[in-house]
Amino acid sequence: MSLVRDVNGLVEQRYAALVEAARDAGVSFYDDAGVGERLERVLLASDFAFDALRREPTLLGPGLIEFVNDPRRATARALLPPETRDDDAAFSAWLRRFRRRESLRLVARDVLGIDEVEAT
C-alpha cells in the first residue's frame, strides 16, 4: 500500500504544481467536465507531459480539451507565425514549442485511449 500512497502523492504534487504554474501565468486552470481526472492519468503516465505543461501553462486553460481532442494531423495546426519567417532564433523557438505541444497531445491521446497505437 505504500507504493499506491507514494504514486498518489506524486500525482497530487504534480497536479498542485500545475495549478500554481497556471495561476502564476494568469491562466484560468480548466478543471471542469472530468478534466482533472484525465489530467491526473496523463501526469501519472508521463514525466514528459508534466514537464511540458509546467513549461507552457497556457495549455491548462479552457482550450485544453479542444487541443487534446483535435483529430487533425499536426500539419493542420502548423501555421508558421509571420514574425518567424526571417528570424532563425524565433523560428527555432516556435519549432521547439510546436514539437513539445504536439508530443504532449500525442501522449495525452494515447494515455486517455482517444487514439489507437496505430494512429499515434
N, C-alpha and C positions, 0 to 999 in steps of 0.2 A: 504493500500500500504506500510505502514511502516514495516509490517511483512515480505513482499516479499523483501524489501530492506535489512532488517536485515538478512534474510536467505541467500540472495545473498552475503552479506558482509561476513557472516560466511564461506561460501564455498570458496570465493576468499581468505580469510585469511588462511584457511587450505591448499588450493592449493599452495599458496605462501610459506607457511611453509614447505611443502613437496619439492618444488623446491629447497629451501635453504638447507634442510637436504640432498638432493641428491648431491647438489654442494659441501657441506661440506664433504661428504663421497667420493667424487671423482667419482660419478656415473653420467653418461650422462642421464639426465632426458628424458625419451622417451615420446614425445608428438606428434607423427605422427598418421595418419590414424584414427582420431577421438578419440584417447586415452584420451585427455584432457576432452572432453565432458563426456565420460563414467566414468572417474575418478571423475569428479565433482558429478555425480549422486551417486556414491558409498560414497563419502565424505558427501553428504547431508543425506544419509540414515543411516550411521553407524559411531558412535563415535569410536567403536572398530577398524574399518578399518583405520580410520585416525591415531589412536594411533599405530596400528601395522605397518603401512607404515612409520611412523615417527621413530619408533624403528629400523626398518630394511629398510633403504632407498635403499639398493641394489635391492630390488624388483621393484623399479621405473625405472630400466633400460630397455633395449630392450627385455629382457626375460619376461616382464610383460604380454604381450598379450599371449604368449605361455603358461605361467603358469596358467592364468585365463581360457584359452580355453582348457586346457588339460582335456579330458573327462575321463581319468583313475581314478580309486578309489585311495584314499590316500595311501593304502598299496602298490600300484605300484610305489610310489615315496619315500617310507620309507626305503631308503638304509642307514643303520647304518654305519657311518664312522668307520674305524678300530680303530682309536685312542680313541674311547669312550667305547670300549668293556670291558676294565678292570679299567675304571675310572668312579666312580659313579657320581662325580660332572660334568664331561664332558658329560656323558650320560644324566643327568638331564637337563643340558643346551640345549643339542641337542633336547631332547624331548619337552621342552618348545617352542623352536624355530619352530620345526616341527608342533606342535599343533597350534601355532599362525598363521603360514603360511597357513595351511590347513583351519583353521577357516576363515581367510581372503579370501581365494579362494572361499569358500562356500558362504560367504556374497556377494562377487562380482558377482558370477554366478547367485545368486538369484536376486539381485537388477537389474542386466542387462538383466534378462529374458533368460539366457542361459539354465538354468535348471528349470524344473517344481518343485513345492514344494515336490512332492513325491520323486523325485530323490535326493533332498537335504536331 
